Amino acid sequence: MRGKDVLLEKVEITYPNGFTAVHETDLTVRAGEFFSILGPSGCGKTTILRAVSGFVEPSGGAVRIGGQDQRGLAPNARPTALIFQNLALFPMMPVWENVAFGLEARGVSKRERQARATELLNLVALGDQADKKPGELSGGQRQRVAIARALAVDPAVLLLDEPLSALDLKLRQHMRAELRSIQQKTGVTFIYITHDQGEALTMSDRIAVMNAGRIEQVGTGDEIYARPRTAFAASFVGESNQFPGRVSAQEGQMAWIETAHGRFLGRNIADLQEGDAAILFVRPEVMRVADGRNRLKARLERRDLEGAFINIFLRSQTGAELAMSMPNTGMIGFDTSDVDVGFSAEQALVLPEGPLAKTGREELAAE
């Protein structure tokens, strides 16, 4: 079965206690697309996945798959398969029986089940592991077994709920490429839930950024990273330096913003007017020493080496922490002195004031 489109029409999900996990939402996932829903814990992204799969019934609106309204259809009656975080493999069954389990429940003969399992294990590069038990496999191999098992029932839509979260960094990076390759080979529609922007940006055709039960922006990874439309999207996807203030003047498609750090010019994609509360966002990789039309003084405080890249942290005269990143050419010195740092107006973005994503430090404090 090839992939089908998924359409959410004014879907709302409110629990009996009155909490609204998903506010009225319209969303289209195209047939055969690798689509990610990206957001922090508790934003409602898994609830949307469960509504598509049939484990949660929307309070309002409709979920359509391939044009068919899924209202009232049980999970096993929908053209979907769901992969949970814990994979839920059967430890005493060999790998091929794990893959074929859903087919056995549908009355498929053992011969056909084994043939289908072999086909799918070859697809996920595990053809020589068919007779092993899941406990004999690595984490990445078990992940691929779970994918093969989900594909065995020939779904039009494969739903993945943070499936890589338990893997270490190197294995997660490897599995990103594996998942994308499998999706392209099968043509199945993938809807992938994650709080990891690296996963979403690496694998997805398009991404929905979600916060507090609402989808803030849908676009390609390039669009969301380079042209975020809200303060939350700009602060959640990628790192950014943030300069809150008010628009003091427009200059064509640009706007001047007065901040505690000085007066800066940036792209005004939201058409903000003079007097509007705004935040100027600047990515660390576009910050430079003594460069650009926009400049401010800061003190160099810390240098973090990340192999191919160096992250430099500065303290502005107002006390705010700023970040600057650059390739590690082996030619970059460092001392704790005051410097002028700057950025070009074309690489700065003026957006309306709004909620910001929590920093890693704030999330740790909340826990």
N, C-alpha and C positions, 0 to 999 in steps of 0.2 A: 504494500500500500504506500502510495506517495503521500507527501504531507498535505494537510488541509489548512485553510485559513481559520483563525480564531478571532471572533468578534465579541467584544464586551460592549453592550448597549446600556448605558445608564445603570451600570451595576453598582449596587450599594449593599454593604454587609454590616448589619447591626445585630449585636448579640442581645439575649433576653435581659441582661443587666443594664442595657441602654448604651453600652460602649459601641461606637461606630468604628470598626476596624478599617473599612474601605468606604470613603465617601463617593458620591455618584461619579462613576468613571466610564468614559468611552475610550476604547482601545482596539486597534486592529493589528493583529499579527499575521503577516502574509504567509501563504502556503510555501513550505520548503525553506523558511527563514530560520536562522539562529537568532533568537530574540532573548535578550536578558532584561530582567527587572532588577534594578540596582538600588539599594537603599540600606539604611541602618537597621539594626534589630528593632522589631516592634512597629515598623512602618506600614505593615499590611501586605507586603509582597507575597509571603507564604499563604496568606488568606486568599489572595487572588488565585494562586496556583490550585488551592484546594477547591475553589469554586469552579475552576475549569475542569478539574478531575471528577467532581461530583461528591466530594466529601463534605462540602459546605454548600448549602442552598442560599443563593442571594436573597436578601430581604426585598430587593427591588431590582428591576431591569432583567436583562436576558444575556445568557452566554450562548453563542452560536458557533458551531464547528462545521466547516464546509457548508454553511448556510442553514444548518439544521439546529433548531432550538433544542437545547439540552435540558430544559426544565423537566423535572420528574424522572430523569434517567439516572439509574444507579451507576456507580463508578465502573462496574464490569460491563455495562451496556454502552459505554462511551468509547469512541475511537482513540482513547488515550492510554498511556502507561506512565506510572509515576515512580521515580527513583528517590528514595528517602536518604537522609544523611547517613543512617546506620547500615544501609545496604540490605539488611535482613536476609542474608544468604543462609541456607540450611547447612550447618556444619558437618552433618553426617552423610550428606549426599555428595557424590562426585560432581565435579564442575558441570559436566554435560547434563546431568539430571537437574541441577539447579537451573540451567538455561531453559530446559524443556518443561519445567514444572507447570507453567501456565498452559501449555499445550495438552498436558495430561489431563488437567481439569476440564478441558474442552473435548475430551474423548478421542484425541488423535492417537493413532497406533504407535507402539514403541518404535517401530522401524522408521516411521515418518518423523517422530520426535527426535530420534538420534541423528537423522540426516539433517534436520533443520538446525539442531544444536551444533553439529559439525560445521555447517555453513556459516553460522554466526560467530562461532569461536575463531574460525579462519579470518572472518571480517575484522575481529578485534585482536588479531595476532596472538591467539591463545590455542590454536589448533592442536598443539602438542601437550596441552595441560588438561585435556578432557577428563581423564580418569583420576586426577588429583582431588583431594578435599580442599575446600576453601582455606582452611588453616595452613595449608602448605604453600599458599601463594603470598606474594607481596601485596601491600596495600593497593598499589596501582593495578595489579592483576585482578584483585577482587573487585575493584571499581569497574574494570572492563567486563567481568563476568556479569555484574549487575546490569550493565548496559545491554549486553547480549540477551540476558533474560527478558528485559523490557521490550527489546525489539522482536523477540520470538513470537509475540502475539500480534505482530504486524500492525502497530499503532500508526495512526496518521499524525499524532501529536505526542511527543515525548516530553514529559514534565520532570525537571531536575531541580531538587530542593537542596541547594548548597552541597552538592555531592563531593566536593574536593576539600571540604573544610577540615577533615581529620588527617589530611596528608601533610607531609613536610614540604617546605618551600620548593625544593628541586623537583620533587615528584608532582606537585601541583602544576609547576610550569610545564613539565613534560605532558601531563594529562590534558592541559589546555589544547595542545596541538593534536593529541589523540582524539579528543571529543570533537573538535572542529572537523577533522578528517573523516570521522565516522558519520557525522551529520551530512557532510557533502556527498559521501558515497551513497548514503541511503535516500537522501531527499526528504527525510521525515522532518516535520516542523519541530524544532526544539524551543521550549520555553524554559529558560534557565534563571534560577533565583540565586542571587549572591549579594553579599555586602562588600565584596572585594572588587574594587574598581579595576585592578589589573586583569582579573578574569574577564570582566565584562568588556573592557576595551580590546583585549587580545582576540576574543573569540567571536564577538557578536556582529551580525549584519546591522542590527539596530539595538538601541538601549532605551529603556524607560527609567528615568530617575524618579524615585518615589520617596515621599516624606509625609509622615503623619496621616496616612490614609489617602493621600492624593498623589497623582502623577504630575510631577513638575515640568517634565520635558521629555520628549521622545525624539530621537535622532540617531545618526551614526556616531561612532566613537569620536571621529574627527569633529563633527558638529558640536557635540556636547562638551568636548574638551576646549575647543577654540572659541565657541560661541554659546556659552551657557546663557540661558534666558532669565534665571533667577539667582538670587544671592545664595540660596541653598545649593543649587546645582553647581555653581561656581566654587563653593567652599567644600563640597563633598567629593567632587570628581577632580582629583589632582590636588597638589598643594598650591597655595596662593597667599600673597601678601594682601592685606585688606586695609584700605584707608577710608573710613567713614567720614561723611561730611555732607555738604549741600552744593547743588549745582549753582554756579555763580554766573555762567554765560554759556551760550551755544556758539559753536563755530563750525558751520556746515553740518557735517555728520558727526562732529566731535562735540565734547562738552568739557568746560572747565569745572572742577570741583574744588571747593575750599575745604581743607582738612586741618587737623591739628598739626600735621607734618608739613603743611605748605599748600600751595595751589598747583594742581596738576591737570593735565589734559589727557583725555582718553576717548575711545570710541563710544558713541552714544546710541547703541542699537535699540534702546527702549524709548528713544525720543523724549528723554526727560527734559523738563522745562526749568527755567531759572527759579530757584527756591525749593526745588524738590529734594527731599532727603535721599541720599544715594551712598553707594559704596564703590570705591575704585578697586578693582581686582587686578593684580599683577602676578604672573607666574614667576617662580624663582629662577627659571632658566632664562628669562629675558632681562633679569636685573644684571647690571654691569657696574664696575667701578668707574666713576667719573665719566659717565656716558649718558647720552640721551637728552631730550628737551626737558624732561622732568627730573629734578635732582633734589636730594636731601642729604643731610649729614648723618652719619651713623658711626658707631664704634664696633670694630671687629671683635667678636667674643669667642667664637668656637669654630673649629674646622672638623667636619666629619668626613672621613674617607670611605667611599663605597665602591672601591675598585675602580671602575671606569669613570666614575663621577665623584666630584667633591662638592659637599654641601657646606656652605659658609653661613653662619648665623651672626646677625648684627643686632645692635641695640640702638634705636633711633634716639634723638634728643628728647623725645617725649616719653621714652621708656618702653616703647613697643618693640617686640622681637620681630625681626625681618629675616627672610631666608633668600639666599642666592645660590644657584647651583651651576656648575660648569663642567665640561669634560676634563678628565685628569690627563693633562699633557705632560706632567712631570716638571712643568715650568712655573707652577703657581706657588709663590711664597706666601707667608702668612705672619702677621704680627698684630698685636692688639693696639691698634691706633685708630684715630678718627679718619674717615675717608668720605668722599662724596660718592654716593651711589645714584644710579639713575636708570631710566627705562624710556623707550620710545612711546610716543602717544598712540601709535598704531597697534602696539602690543599690550595696551592697557584697556580695560573694559569698565565702563560706568554703568552700574545696574541699580535698579530701585532698591531702597533699603528693605530688608526682609530677614526672616529667620536664617541663621547660619548653622552649618553642620558642626557638631561637637568635634573638638580636637581630640587626639589620642589621650592627652593629659586629662581633659575634662571627662572622657569616658571612664578612665581609670578611677578618677575621683568619685564618679557616680556609683561605681561598683563597690 
